[in-house]
Amino acid sequence: MELSNLRGIGKNRLQALHAAGINSLRDLLYAVPVKYRDTSECATIAEAGEGERFTFNLIREGEAKLSRYGSLCRVTCTLTDDSGRITACWFNQPWMKEHINKVTRVRLHGAVVMHGSQKQLMNPTVEKELGICPVYRPIEGLPHKTHEDIVAQALAYVDALCPETLPDGVMKRHDLCSGADALRFLHKPASMEDVERGQRRFAFEQMLLYQSAVFRVKDLRHQGYAMPIGDGDTALFWQKMPFQPTSAQRRTLREIASDLASQTAMVRMVQGDVGCGKTAVAMGAMALCAQAGYQSALMAPTEILARQHYESLKGFCDRQGISCGLLLGGMSAKERGHALECIATGQWQFVIGTHALISETVQFAKLGLCITDEQHRFGVAQRTALINKGVQNSRAPHLLVMSATPIPRTLALVMFGDLDISIIDELPPGRKPVTTRIVSEDKRKGMYGFLRDELDAGRQAYIVCPLVEESETTDKLKAAKPYASKLQATELKRYRVGLTYGAQPAKEKQETLRAFAAGELDVLVATTVIEVGVNVPNASLMIIEDADRYGLAQLHQLRGRVGRGDQQSWCFLMAKTNERLRALSRSNDGFEIARTDLELRGPGELLGTRQHGEALLPGGTVAFGSMQLLYEAAECAQQLASSPELADEWAMVSASAKQLMGTLDRDISIS
């Protein structure tokens, strides 16, 4: 049976389905609902709280009215039950006036908001039956009711269309329903418990298949360049540094040295909190590589960070007689030509750059080590392109990826099973933790006073905004350009205020950051462009406007721009209090913050569309699960891969992973 055979599907609706990526009945079934309306129980107006969704049995009080505002319109109607009164509002749905006026009693489902002291229902739906109502992703040209009808038709063939992809043993041991039953539960649930069972099945399957792909990738590692490294070489490197390394830095460099000496190409991630000294460890790895006669390439995601690394490395290189150079996309033809020659001849032993390093014209003499900083900013193809610059005779350069986005060790081992992982879990001694405060709008005046006190004491400050320009749709959010101008004319008129943002011309951005680092600016108003690669020890205050708009990891990264000197530093989160912001204000430990973040939002984003493709199942479906389920799936994969008696089950899971995930093998963290 084909999509075109379904009742209600003509030529135009068939084209609409194809445009949405649904080309078969199987695709249709795997395009599961994105959410559900639970109308199984009705609430009273009195017990309905603001911000939640409820179903009400209501009596119309008076006529529904239609108001027009140019091309816009609004239908309003007052309704009651035995406990109180509520107003329903429908925007740009003029037909609701006649629909509501035809009935005296109506069942409505929607979100309750407060308008003064009056409760309102915003754009509620009219419900004919009590139950669990699936809500599908809108498809232009396909009415929602038609979508429900054709899914119901396809469900009759679900057993034939969607054969089982998991072994019986796995389903029994982990209390999973069959794939066909899961689809029935998701499309036609009798209760929210049905929905949870269906989601759990597919969440577990996706995580299990991801893990099986990780195992396969790890088995495909290249032979590497075995470098002669002596037992005391890492200790000798630290003796050359002007500071005492932490024990975590020493341990991590020893692990890297062992990898560099191996016949198998290193594929290692170095994780560490902001300011833990990852760059010094990378410098040690590059020095060991140069000592063995090989070049190293360090690729950073932005010119700002690339220049920062170059400045950090150049002093060490000059003292040790190691040559280093910088390659950026915005260089002049003369500068670029010189850089390419130095790279190709091996004159430069350390090469630092941006994506310019992977352009076709770049040829290395003897590339032995590739390093990517802020690994989440690079795609697999970019890292692979850099590695390929050094592949010779089936041997590949060693790879080191650095991440300042802390992930708890157990989860890191699950997510990046194809990587060896080193965690730098100590900060250099003497660093004072940054004090973090949530500041409400009514405290803004006092915050400006504190800011001026810090500036008068000779310190500097960052102010981060979510927007560059003001927007009609988000007019309440702070925008960097107008805000910087306003501050310069009012609260900070006695001080020097600078401005930087992502789309700013490169030379202007570079000059602004240089001026701030040199103390020629007191305050830097910016977007999140300063999240990485900006190191100004004199900056003691970070103010983040509309802080509730950012993720915890990003807030922690921004906070890490201060606290780099020996003075007490502060981070002010301008926002209403919520649990995420409270978690940030309680702790400076990036790993603890990451644990909280994952508990609050689950592992979906980590295993979801941004890193590993739009979906792990056909039809664009991604089912997210809990952290506990992720660990359970990882243990299952490990058990299947290592137990001879489960070889048949492992073969089936591996085959399913290959079939359902397509090219995911190439999309795991490293290939």
MARKOL-158440 format. One record per residue (C-alpha): chain; y, z, x. Coordinates in pm, whole numbers, plus 32768, in hexadecimal, padded with zeros to 4 digits. Each point is the difference from the previous one (the first is absolute). Layout:
! MARKOL-158440
REC  chain    py    pz    px
REC      A     Y     Z     X
...
! end
This chain:
! MARKOL-158440
REC  chain    py    pz    px
REC      A  8000  8000  8000
REC      A  815D  7FA7  807D
REC      A  8159  8092  7FC2
REC      A  8055  7ECD  7F34
REC      A  7EE3  8053  7F0C
REC      A  809B  814D  7F9A
REC      A  809D  8016  7EA7
REC      A  817B  7FFE  8017
REC      A  8011  7F49  814F
REC      A  80A5  7EAC  7FF5
REC      A  808A  7F28  8117
REC      A  8143  80C8  8032
REC      A  7F57  8155  8000
REC      A  7EF3  7F7F  80EC
REC      A  8112  7F93  80F1
REC      A  80A1  8159  7FDE
REC      A  7EB7  80A6  8062
REC      A  7FD3  7F18  812A
REC      A  8165  8048  8072
REC      A  7FA6  8173  7FFD
REC      A  7ED1  7FC1  80E0
REC      A  7F00  8019  7EE6
REC      A  7F21  7ECD  8017
REC      A  7EB9  807D  7F6C
REC      A  7F73  80FE  7F0C
REC      A  7FA0  80D4  812D
REC      A  8169  8000  8078
REC      A  806F  8062  7EA3
REC      A  7F16  812B  7FF6
REC      A  8064  807A  815A
REC      A  8172  7FF2  7FA1
REC      A  7FE1  815E  7F6C
REC      A  811B  80B5  7F49
REC      A  8117  8088  80DA
REC      A  802E  8132  7F21
REC      A  7FA0  8096  7EB1
REC      A  80B0  808B  7ED0
REC      A  7F4C  8135  7F87
REC      A  8041  800D  7E8A
REC      A  7EC7  80C9  7FB4
REC      A  80CA  8135  7FA4
REC      A  8151  8025  7F57
REC      A  8111  80F4  8066
REC      A  8118  809C  7F36
REC      A  816B  7FBD  8053
REC      A  803A  8170  8051
REC      A  7EEE  8012  810A
REC      A  8057  7EB5  80AA
REC      A  80A0  8034  8155
REC      A  80F7  7F1D  80AD
REC      A  7F76  7EF8  80ED
REC      A  7EA2  7FF5  7F6A
REC      A  7F58  7F08  7F17
REC      A  7F83  806A  7EAA
REC      A  7F79  7F73  7EBD
REC      A  80AC  8073  7EBE
REC      A  7FBB  7FE0  7E8D
REC      A  8160  7FDA  7F75
REC      A  80BD  7FCD  7EBB
REC      A  8129  7F13  8000
REC      A  8149  80A8  7FA2
REC      A  80F3  7EF9  7F88
REC      A  800F  7E93  8062
REC      A  7FCE  7F73  815E
REC      A  8147  7F6A  807F
REC      A  8041  7ED7  80E4
REC      A  8128  8005  80F0
REC      A  806A  7EDB  80D9
REC      A  80BA  8004  814C
REC      A  8040  7E99  8067
REC      A  7EAC  7F6D  8054
REC      A  7F5A  8158  7FEE
REC      A  7F90  80C5  7ED0
REC      A  7F70  8151  7FA1
REC      A  7F3B  8077  7ED4
REC      A  8015  8174  7FAF
REC      A  7F56  80D2  7EFC
REC      A  7FEA  8175  7FBC
REC      A  7EA4  8089  7FB3
REC      A  7F76  8157  7FB0
REC      A  7EC9  80D2  7FE6
REC      A  7FD0  8166  7F8E
REC      A  8083  8086  814C
REC      A  8142  7F3E  8037
REC      A  80C0  7EBB  8024
REC      A  7FF7  7EEC  8107
REC      A  80B4  7EB4  8030
REC      A  7F40  7EC6  805F
REC      A  80B6  7EEB  80C1
REC      A  7F88  7E9E  803F
REC      A  80CB  7F28  80ED
REC      A  800A  7E84  7FD0
REC      A  7EF4  800D  7EF1
REC      A  80CA  7FA7  7EC7
REC      A  7EC6  7FC3  7F32
REC      A  7FB2  8175  800B
REC      A  8110  803E  7EF9
REC      A  7F40  7F4A  7EEF
REC      A  7EB0  807C  8080
REC      A  8064  816F  7FED
REC      A  80BD  7FDD  7EB7
REC      A  7EC3  7F7C  7F58
REC      A  7F4B  814D  802F
REC      A  8040  816B  7FAB
REC      A  7F00  8095  80EE
REC      A  7FC6  7F7A  815E
REC      A  7F3B  8063  8134
REC      A  80CC  7FD2  8141
REC      A  7FA4  802D  816E
REC      A  80FF  8018  8116
REC      A  80BF  80CA  8102
REC      A  80E3  811A  7F8D
REC      A  815B  8017  809C
REC      A  8122  80E7  7FB5
REC      A  8151  7F7A  7F8D
REC      A  80D1  813B  8005
REC      A  7F39  80F2  7F2A
REC      A  7F59  7EE8  7F39
REC      A  7EA2  7F81  804D
REC      A  7FD5  7E87  800E
REC      A  7EDA  7F10  8016
REC      A  8052  7ED5  80DC
REC      A  7F5A  7EB4  7FA0
REC      A  7ED3  80A8  7F5B
REC      A  7ED4  7F30  7F93
REC      A  7F7D  8000  7E9C
REC      A  7E96  8075  8001
REC      A  7F0F  7FA5  7EEA
REC      A  7ED6  80C7  807A
REC      A  7FC8  813D  80C7
REC      A  7F4B  7FCC  8149
REC      A  8020  7F8B  8169
REC      A  80C7  7EBB  800E
REC      A  7FE5  7F2C  813E
REC      A  8140  7F6A  808D
REC      A  7FD5  7EC5  80D0
REC      A  80E7  7F6E  8104
REC      A  80E5  7F14  7F3D
REC      A  7FA9  7E8F  801D
REC      A  811A  7F15  7F9E
REC      A  7F8E  7F21  7EE4
REC      A  7EE0  80E3  7F97
REC      A  804B  8101  7EED
REC      A  7F70  8158  8043
REC      A  7F34  7FF9  7EBE
REC      A  7F66  7EB4  8067
REC      A  7FB0  8096  8154
REC      A  7F46  811D  7F57
REC      A  7F43  7F0E  7F1D
REC      A  7F83  7F1B  8116
REC      A  7F94  8129  80D5
REC      A  7F34  8080  7ED9
REC      A  7F56  7EAB  7FE9
REC      A  7FB7  7FF9  8178
REC      A  7F6F  8161  7FFA
REC      A  7EDA  7F7B  7F37
REC      A  7F91  7F48  813C
REC      A  8054  810F  8100
REC      A  7E99  8041  8072
REC      A  7FC6  7E92  8058
REC      A  815C  7FC4  808E
REC      A  8013  8138  80DA
REC      A  7EB2  804A  80A5
REC      A  7FDE  814F  80AE
REC      A  8090  800F  8162
REC      A  7F92  8161  8062
REC      A  7E9E  8078  8049
REC      A  7F5C  80E0  7EFB
REC      A  7FD8  8110  8106
REC      A  8174  800C  804A
REC      A  8054  8013  7E8E
REC      A  7F08  8118  7FC2
REC      A  8060  80D0  8130
REC      A  8173  7FE9  7FB1
REC      A  7FEE  800D  7E83
REC      A  8097  7EA7  7FCA
REC      A  7FE0  7F2D  7EC9
REC      A  7F9E  7E91  801C
REC      A  810B  7EF8  803B
REC      A  7FCA  7F6D  7EA4
REC      A  8020  8155  7F58
REC      A  8138  8049  80D0
REC      A  80A3  7EC3  7F79
REC      A  7FA2  8063  7E9C
REC      A  8096  8159  8036
REC      A  8142  7F6E  808E
REC      A  8037  7EF6  7EF7
REC      A  7F7F  80B9  7ECD
REC      A  8009  8176  804B
REC      A  7FA2  80FD  7EF7
REC      A  80B3  8111  80C4
REC      A  80C6  8038  8140
REC      A  7EBC  8085  8094
REC      A  7F74  7E9E  7FDD
REC      A  8130  7F7A  80B9
REC      A  7FCF  80FA  8119
REC      A  7E8F  7FA4  8023
REC      A  8053  7E8D  8019
REC      A  8119  8037  80F8
REC      A  7F29  80E7  80D4
REC      A  7EED  7EFA  801A
REC      A  80E8  7EEC  807B
REC      A  80CE  80E7  80DE
REC      A  7EC1  8076  80AD
REC      A  7F82  7E9B  8025
REC      A  8143  7F83  809B
REC      A  8009  811E  80F7
REC      A  7E91  7FCE  8059
REC      A  802D  7E8A  8034
REC      A  8134  8040  80D4
REC      A  7F36  80E9  80DB
REC      A  7EE6  7F02  8028
REC      A  80FE  7EFC  8071
REC      A  808A  80FA  80FD
REC      A  7EA3  8035  808F
REC      A  7FD1  7E89  802B
REC      A  814F  7FD3  80AC
REC      A  7FB3  8116  80F9
REC      A  7EC3  7F48  8064
REC      A  80C8  7EC7  8059
REC      A  80CC  8090  811E
REC      A  8043  7F22  812D
REC      A  7F9E  8036  8165
REC      A  812D  8084  80BC
REC      A  8094  8002  815B
REC      A  7F66  812B  80B2
REC      A  8116  8097  80D5
REC      A  7FBD  80D2  8138
REC      A  8096  8155  7FAB
REC      A  7FCB  8134  80D6
REC      A  7FB7  815E  7F80
REC      A  8154  8084  8066
REC      A  80D6  7ED5  7F9A
REC      A  8079  8094  7EB7
REC      A  8062  8148  80A8
REC      A  80BB  7F3B  810B
REC      A  80C4  7F49  7EF2
REC      A  8072  8145  7F5E
REC      A  8072  8083  8151
REC      A  80F4  7EDE  8010
REC      A  809E  805A  7EB2
REC      A  8136  80E1  7FEF
REC      A  7F5F  80E9  7F00
REC      A  7EC2  80C1  7FC4
REC      A  7F1E  7F4C  7F08
REC      A  7F55  80B7  7EE4
REC      A  7E8A  8032  800F
REC      A  7FE0  7F06  7EDF
REC      A  80B6  7EF6  80CC
REC      A  7F1E  8040  812C
REC      A  7EC6  7FEE  7F28
REC      A  806E  7EBD  7F56
REC      A  8050  7F4D  8147
REC      A  7EAA  8067  808C
REC      A  7F5B  7F66  7ECA
REC      A  80C4  7EBE  8034
REC      A  7FA8  7FF7  8173
REC      A  7E8F  801C  7FAB
REC      A  8023  7EDB  7F0E
REC      A  80BA  7F2A  8101
REC      A  7EE3  8032  80F6
REC      A  7EFF  7F8E  7EFF
REC      A  7F60  7EA8  7FE1
REC      A  8054  8004  7E8B
REC      A  8167  7FB6  7F99
REC      A  80B6  8139  7F93
REC      A  8070  800F  7E96
REC      A  80AC  8151  7FE2
REC      A  8108  8094  7F1F
REC      A  80E4  8112  8081
REC      A  808A  80CC  7EE3
REC      A  810C  8103  8026
REC      A  811F  80A2  7F4D
REC      A  8167  7F9B  803D
REC      A  8066  806B  8160
REC      A  7EA3  8058  807F
REC      A  8019  7F1D  8132
REC      A  7F32  7ECE  7FA2
REC      A  80E4  7F1C  80CD
REC      A  7FB7  80C6  813E
REC      A  7E8B  7FD9  7FC2
REC      A  802E  7E88  7FCC
REC      A  80C6  7FF8  8145
REC      A  7ED8  80A4  80AE
REC      A  7F10  7EFE  7F74
REC      A  80E3  7EE5  8079
REC      A  801D  809F  8159
REC      A  7E83  8015  801F
REC      A  7FEA  7E96  7F95
REC      A  8106  7F91  8102
REC      A  7F4A  80C5  810D
REC      A  7EC8  7F34  7FB1
REC      A  80C0  7EB9  8021
REC      A  802F  7FAE  7E90
REC      A  8130  7FC6  7F22
REC      A  804F  80D0  7ECC
REC      A  80B8  7F8E  7EC7
REC      A  80A5  80F7  7F11
REC      A  8062  7F68  7EB1
REC      A  80F7  80BB  7F22
REC      A  8059  7FA2  7E98
REC      A  817B  7FF6  8034
REC      A  80F1  7FA2  8116
REC      A  8092  815E  7FEA
REC      A  7EB2  80A0  8051
REC      A  7FAB  7EFB  8108
REC      A  8147  8044  80B8
REC      A  7FC3  8177  7FE0
REC      A  7EAB  7FDB  80A6
REC      A  808F  7F20  810F
REC      A  810C  80FE  8058
REC      A  7EFB  8117  8006
REC      A  7F12  7F3D  80E1
REC      A  80F8  7F5C  80ED
REC      A  8062  813D  80BA
REC      A  7E93  805A  803F
REC      A  7FAD  7E9C  806B
REC      A  8121  7FF1  80F3
REC      A  7F93  8146  80A3
REC      A  7E97  7F8F  801D
REC      A  8043  7E9B  8071
REC      A  7F73  7F6A  7EC0
REC      A  80B0  7ED0  7F6F
REC      A  804D  7FFA  7E8D
REC      A  80BB  7F1E  7F11
REC      A  806C  7FCB  7E98
REC      A  7FBE  7ED8  7F18
REC      A  80BC  7FED  7EB5
REC      A  802A  7EF1  7EFE
REC      A  817A  7FFC  8013
REC      A  8019  7FB7  8175
REC      A  80C3  7ED8  8088
REC      A  7F3C  7ED4  807F
REC      A  8049  8063  8168
REC      A  7F8D  816A  7FCD
REC      A  7EC9  7F91  7F48
REC      A  7FA6  7EFF  810A
REC      A  8019  8108  8110
REC      A  7F2C  80F6  7F36
REC      A  7EF0  7EFE  7FBD
REC      A  7FEB  7FAA  8172
REC      A  7FE5  816F  8065
REC      A  7EEA  8036  7F01
REC      A  7F3F  7EC6  805C
REC      A  800A  8041  8177
REC      A  7FA6  8171  7FDE
REC      A  814B  806D  8098
REC      A  802D  80EB  7ED9
REC      A  7EE7  8100  7FF2
REC      A  808F  80B2  7ECF
REC      A  8076  7F17  7EE9
REC      A  80B4  8099  7ED6
REC      A  8063  7F34  7ED1
REC      A  7FF5  7FBA  7E8E
REC      A  7F3E  7EF2  7F43
REC      A  8093  7F12  8104
REC      A  7ED9  8066  80DD
REC      A  7F0C  7F3F  7F24
REC      A  80BF  7EB6  7FF5
REC      A  7F43  7ED1  8085
REC      A  80DA  7FD9  8136
REC      A  7FA3  8159  8088
REC      A  7EEC  7FF1  8107
REC      A  7F8B  8131  80C2
REC      A  7F77  7FF2  8162
REC      A  7F03  811A  7FD6
REC      A  802A  80C6  7EBC
REC      A  7F21  8131  8003
REC      A  809E  80ED  7F03
REC      A  80AB  7FC5  7EB0
REC      A  80C2  8118  7F57
REC      A  8095  7FF3  7EA3
REC      A  80F2  8110  7F98
REC      A  8023  806E  7E96
REC      A  7EB4  7F57  7FB4
REC      A  8037  7FFD  7E85
REC      A  8122  7F0B  8033
REC      A  7F1B  7EF1  808A
REC      A  7F03  7F27  7F4F
REC      A  7EA8  7FC5  8090
REC      A  8057  7E95  804F
REC      A  8125  806F  80DA
REC      A  7F30  80F7  80C7
REC      A  7EEB  7F00  8026
REC      A  80FA  7EF9  8079
REC      A  8074  80EE  8111
REC      A  7E9A  804E  806B
REC      A  7FAF  7E8C  8010
REC      A  810C  7FD5  810B
REC      A  7F12  80AE  80EF
REC      A  7EA8  7F87  7F91
REC      A  7F47  7F55  811E
REC      A  7E8E  7FB8  802C
REC      A  7FA6  80C4  7EC3
REC      A  80B6  8132  8087
REC      A  8125  8094  7F43
REC      A  811D  80E9  8060
REC      A  7FED  816E  7FA5
REC      A  80C2  805F  7EC7
REC      A  80C6  813D  7FBF
REC      A  80B2  8034  7EB4
REC      A  80F9  811A  7FD5
REC      A  805C  809D  7EB5
REC      A  80FF  810B  7FAC
REC      A  7F81  800D  7E9A
REC      A  7F1B  8130  800C
REC      A  7EB4  7FE6  7F4D
REC      A  7F0D  8126  7FFA
REC      A  7EE9  7FC5  80FB
REC      A  7EE8  7FF5  7EFF
REC      A  80B6  7EFB  7F31
REC      A  8060  7F3A  8137
REC      A  7E91  7FE9  8061
REC      A  7FB2  7F83  7EA0
REC      A  811E  7F05  7FEF
REC      A  7FF2  7F81  8164
REC      A  7E8F  8019  804A
REC      A  8021  7EC9  80D9
REC      A  80ED  80BC  80E8
REC      A  7FD1  8117  80F6
REC      A  8107  8103  7FB0
REC      A  80CB  80E9  80DB
REC      A  80E6  80FA  7F5C
REC      A  8124  80A0  80BB
REC      A  801F  813D  7F35
REC      A  80F9  80BC  80DC
REC      A  8178  7FE3  802A
REC      A  80AE  8033  814F
REC      A  805F  816E  803A
REC      A  815D  8076  7FA7
REC      A  8034  7F23  7ED2
REC      A  809D  80B4  7EDA
REC      A  7F75  7FA0  7EAA
REC      A  80F5  7F4B  7F1E
REC      A  8074  80D5  7EDA
REC      A  7FE1  7F3A  7EBD
REC      A  80BC  804A  7EBF
REC      A  8002  7F5C  7EA9
REC      A  816C  7FDF  7F96
REC      A  8062  7FC3  7E95
REC      A  8130  7F34  7F9C
REC      A  80CC  8134  7FA4
REC      A  7FE0  8075  816C
REC      A  8088  7EB9  8093
REC      A  8156  808F  8055
REC      A  7F61  811B  80C7
REC      A  7F1E  7F06  80B0
REC      A  8130  7F39  8073
REC      A  8096  8142  8087
REC      A  7EC4  8047  80C8
REC      A  8005  7E9A  8082
REC      A  8166  8026  807C
REC      A  7FA7  814A  80A9
REC      A  7EE8  7F52  80C2
REC      A  80E7  7EE4  8066
REC      A  810E  80F6  806E
REC      A  7EFA  80A7  80DC
REC      A  7FD1  7EB3  80B3
REC      A  7EC4  7F95  7F4B
REC      A  7FB3  7EB8  7F4F
REC      A  7F5F  7FAF  7EB2
REC      A  7F43  7EF3  7F43
REC      A  8030  7FB2  7E8E
REC      A  7EEE  7F25  7F6C
REC      A  802C  7F3B  7EBB
REC      A  7EFA  7F3F  7F38
REC      A  80E1  7ECF  7FC6
REC      A  80EB  7F2A  80D0
REC      A  80DB  7F84  7EE2
REC      A  803D  8093  7EA9
REC      A  7F1D  7F77  7EF0
REC      A  8037  7FDE  7E8B
REC      A  7E9A  8064  7FB8
REC      A  7FFF  812F  80E7
REC      A  816B  8067  7FED
REC      A  7FB4  8171  8031
REC      A  7F68  7FCF  8159
REC      A  80D2  8021  813B
REC      A  8049  7EB7  80B3
REC      A  8049  800C  8174
REC      A  8129  7F0E  8013
REC      A  80E2  8093  7EF1
REC      A  7F91  8164  804F
REC      A  805F  7FDC  816F
REC      A  8158  7F7E  7F9D
REC      A  8030  8118  7F04
REC      A  7F9C  810F  80F7
REC      A  80E6  7F74  810B
REC      A  8123  800C  7F0A
REC      A  7FB5  8158  7F6C
REC      A  7F10  810C  807B
REC      A  7FE1  7F77  8164
REC      A  8158  7F69  803B
REC      A  802A  80C9  8143
REC      A  7EBA  7F7C  8090
REC      A  7F6F  7EB9  8081
REC      A  7F0E  7F69  7F02
REC      A  7F14  7EDE  8053
REC      A  7F25  7F28  7F23
REC      A  7EB3  7F50  803B
REC      A  7EFB  7F5B  7F21
REC      A  7EDC  7F0F  8018
REC      A  80B3  7EB7  7FB8
REC      A  8125  8052  80E6
REC      A  8036  7EF9  8112
REC      A  7F2C  805F  812E
REC      A  8121  8021  80F7
REC      A  80CA  80D2  7F0A
REC      A  7ED5  80E0  7FBC
REC      A  7FB6  8028  8171
REC      A  816B  8058  804D
REC      A  800E  8100  7EE4
REC      A  7EC3  80AE  8079
REC      A  807A  7FF7  8168
REC      A  814B  809D  7F98
REC      A  7F52  8113  7F3C
REC      A  7F10  8049  8120
REC      A  8129  800D  80F1
REC      A  80BA  80FB  7F25
REC      A  810F  7F07  7F9F
REC      A  7FAC  8033  7E8F
REC      A  7FE0  8150  7F52
REC      A  7F45  7F95  7EC7
REC      A  7F14  7EDB  7FCD
REC      A  7FD7  7F8E  7E96
REC      A  7EC4  7F2E  7FED
REC      A  7ED8  7F88  7F39
REC      A  7E9C  8049  8074
REC      A  8036  7F0C  8120
REC      A  8029  8138  80D8
REC      A  7EA8  8082  7FA0
REC      A  7F72  7FA2  8154
REC      A  8088  7FB2  8157
REC      A  813D  80D2  7FF5
REC      A  800F  8125  80F1
REC      A  8146  80C7  800C
REC      A  7FC1  8168  8073
REC      A  8162  8069  7FA0
REC      A  7FC5  7FAE  7E8F
REC      A  7FBE  8148  7F4B
REC      A  8021  7FA7  7E90
REC      A  7F46  7F06  7F24
REC      A  807C  7FD1  7E9B
REC      A  7F1E  7F2D  7F21
REC      A  80A3  7F8E  7EBF
REC      A  7F22  7FCE  7ECA
REC      A  7EE3  8099  80C7
REC      A  7F17  7FF3  7ED4
REC      A  7FF5  7E83  8029
REC      A  7F39  8014  8144
REC      A  7E98  8051  8054
REC      A  7FAC  813E  80BC
REC      A  7F96  7F49  813B
REC      A  8148  7F41  800D
REC      A  80CE  8139  7FC3
REC      A  7F47  80AA  811D
REC      A  8046  7ED7  80E4
REC      A  8173  8008  7FA8
REC      A  800D  8176  803D
REC      A  7F6B  7FBC  8156
REC      A  8143  7F56  806E
REC      A  8096  815D  802C
REC      A  7F76  812E  80B7
REC      A  7FE7  7F3C  8146
REC      A  80ED  80E1  80C3
REC      A  7FFE  8174  8045
REC      A  80EA  805E  7EDF
REC      A  7F99  8065  7EA0
REC      A  7FEC  7ECC  7F20
REC      A  800B  7FD3  7E88
REC      A  7F87  7F0C  7EF9
REC      A  80A4  8000  7EA7
REC      A  7F44  7F54  7EE5
REC      A  80FE  7F9E  7EF6
REC      A  7F34  7FFB  7EC0
REC      A  7F73  80C9  7EE2
REC      A  7EE2  80E0  806C
REC      A  7E9D  7F7F  7FDB
REC      A  7EAF  805B  8097
REC      A  800D  7EF6  8111
REC      A  8154  8072  807C
REC      A  7F95  816B  7FF2
REC      A  7ED3  7FA7  80DB
REC      A  80E7  7F5F  80FF
REC      A  80ED  8129  8005
REC      A  7EDE  80F2  803A
REC      A  7F6C  7F56  8133
REC      A  8058  7F39  8138
REC      A  7E91  7FAE  8042
REC      A  7FD0  7E8E  7FBB
REC      A  7E89  8027  7FD1
REC      A  8030  8114  7EFD
REC      A  8101  7F27  7F4F
REC      A  7F0F  7EDA  8004
REC      A  7EF2  80D9  7F62
REC      A  80F0  8066  7EEB
REC      A  806E  7E98  7FCC
REC      A  7E99  7F8A  7FDC
REC      A  7FAC  8118  7F0F
REC      A  812A  7FA1  7F27
REC      A  7FC3  7E89  7FF3
REC      A  7E95  7FCE  8068
REC      A  7F7E  7EFD  80F8
REC      A  8052  7ECF  7F29
REC      A  8122  7F7E  80CF
REC      A  7F3E  8031  8140
REC      A  7ED9  7F2D  7F89
REC      A  80CC  7F23  7F18
REC      A  80BA  7EBA  7FF3
REC      A  80FB  8025  811A
REC      A  7F00  8019  8116
REC      A  7EBF  7F68  7F84
REC      A  804B  7EEE  7F08
REC      A  8062  7FFD  7E93
REC      A  7EB3  8089  7F8D
REC      A  7EA6  8060  806E
REC      A  7F63  7F87  7EBC
REC      A  8026  7EAA  7F5C
REC      A  8118  7FCC  7F08
REC      A  810D  80CE  80AA
REC      A  7F71  8156  7FB0
REC      A  803E  812E  80DB
REC      A  7F71  814C  7F8B
REC      A  8080  812D  80BC
REC      A  7F43  8142  8031
REC      A  802D  815D  8084
REC      A  7FF8  806C  816A
REC      A  7EB6  80B1  7FC0
REC      A  7F6B  7EBC  7F7E
REC      A  8075  7F4A  8137
REC      A  7F4D  80F9  80DF
REC      A  7EC9  7FEC  7F26
REC      A  7FFA  7E84  8021
REC      A  802F  8018  8179
REC      A  7ED8  80F1  801C
REC      A  7F32  7F13  7F2C
REC      A  804F  7ED9  80E6
REC      A  7FA7  80CD  8133
REC      A  7EB7  806B  7F63
REC      A  7FA3  7E9C  7F9D
REC      A  8059  7F6F  8155
REC      A  7F3F  8104  80C6
REC      A  7EC7  803C  7F2C
REC      A  7EDD  7F0A  803A
REC      A  7F65  8060  7EB1
REC      A  813E  7F89  7F51
REC      A  800A  7EAF  80B3
REC      A  7FCE  7F3B  7EBC
REC      A  811F  80B8  7F58
REC      A  80E0  7FC8  812E
REC      A  7FAE  7E8C  7FFE
REC      A  8063  7FE9  7E90
REC      A  8146  80BD  8037
REC      A  8054  7F2A  812E
REC      A  7FBD  7EC2  7F3D
REC      A  80DA  807A  7EE2
REC      A  8115  8055  80F3
REC      A  7FF3  7EA5  8099
REC      A  7FFE  7F55  7EAC
REC      A  8106  80D1  7F50
REC      A  80ED  803E  8121
REC      A  8007  7E9F  8087
REC      A  80D2  8009  813E
REC      A  8037  8177  7FFD
REC      A  7F49  8018  814C
REC      A  812F  7F5B  809C
REC      A  80EE  80E6  7F46
REC      A  7F7A  814A  807D
REC      A  80EF  80B2  80EA
REC      A  7F8B  7F42  8134
REC      A  7F38  7EBF  8025
! end
